[in-house]
Amino acid sequence: MRASRADLKESYAKIDGTEAWLLGLHISPYAQGNRANHEPARPRKLLLHRREINRLLGKIMEKG
């Protein structure tokens, strides 16, 4: 992400039970990396406190 190689255009967050996941984010592999590079479009777990997840769920369930 420091090299501006991330694409957030089609990404979104999904709350699955007690965890939040970021889907659709594409981060290009590290150019100087080796075969242990990450998958570019894998789901990523968002590190959020439980109260933050509850607040987001409340916003989703809110009417209007």
C-alpha positions as CSV (number, residue, x, y, z in Angstrom):
1,M,0.0,0.0,0.0
2,R,3.0,2.3,0.6
3,A,3.8,2.1,-3.1
4,S,0.3,3.0,-4.1
5,R,-0.4,-0.4,-5.5
6,A,-3.8,-1.0,-3.8
7,D,-7.2,-0.8,-5.6
8,L,-10.1,0.1,-3.3
9,K,-12.7,0.7,-6.1
10,E,-14.8,-2.4,-5.7
11,S,-14.0,-3.3,-2.1
12,Y,-16.5,-3.6,0.6
13,A,-16.7,-4.8,4.3
14,K,-18.8,-7.7,5.4
15,I,-19.7,-8.5,9.0
16,D,-19.8,-12.2,9.6
17,G,-20.8,-13.0,13.2
18,T,-18.3,-11.3,15.4
19,E,-15.7,-10.6,12.7
20,A,-15.4,-8.0,10.0
21,W,-13.9,-8.8,6.6
22,L,-12.7,-6.6,3.7
23,L,-13.6,-8.2,0.4
24,G,-12.7,-7.1,-3.1
25,L,-9.6,-5.2,-2.2
26,H,-6.7,-5.8,-4.7
27,I,-3.1,-5.3,-3.5
28,S,-0.5,-6.0,-6.1
29,P,2.3,-8.5,-5.1
30,Y,5.5,-7.0,-3.9
31,A,7.9,-6.6,-6.8
32,Q,11.0,-7.8,-4.9
33,G,9.0,-10.6,-3.2
34,N,9.5,-14.3,-3.8
35,R,7.2,-17.3,-4.1
36,A,5.9,-16.5,-0.5
37,N,4.1,-13.4,-1.8
38,H,0.5,-12.9,-0.8
39,E,-2.6,-13.5,-2.9
40,P,-3.6,-10.2,-4.4
41,A,-7.4,-10.4,-3.9
42,R,-7.7,-12.5,-0.8
43,P,-10.3,-11.6,1.9
44,R,-8.7,-9.6,4.7
45,K,-9.8,-9.5,8.3
46,L,-10.4,-6.1,9.7
47,L,-9.1,-5.6,13.2
48,L,-11.9,-3.9,15.0
49,H,-13.1,-3.9,18.6
50,R,-16.4,-5.5,19.4
51,R,-18.0,-2.1,20.1
52,E,-17.0,-0.9,16.7
53,I,-18.5,-3.9,15.0
54,N,-21.7,-3.4,17.0
55,R,-21.8,0.3,16.0
56,L,-21.4,-0.7,12.3
57,L,-24.2,-3.3,12.6
58,G,-26.4,-0.6,14.1
59,K,-25.8,1.7,11.2
60,I,-26.6,-1.1,8.7
61,M,-29.9,-2.0,10.5
62,E,-30.9,1.7,10.7
63,K,-33.9,2.5,8.5
64,G,-33.4,5.3,5.9
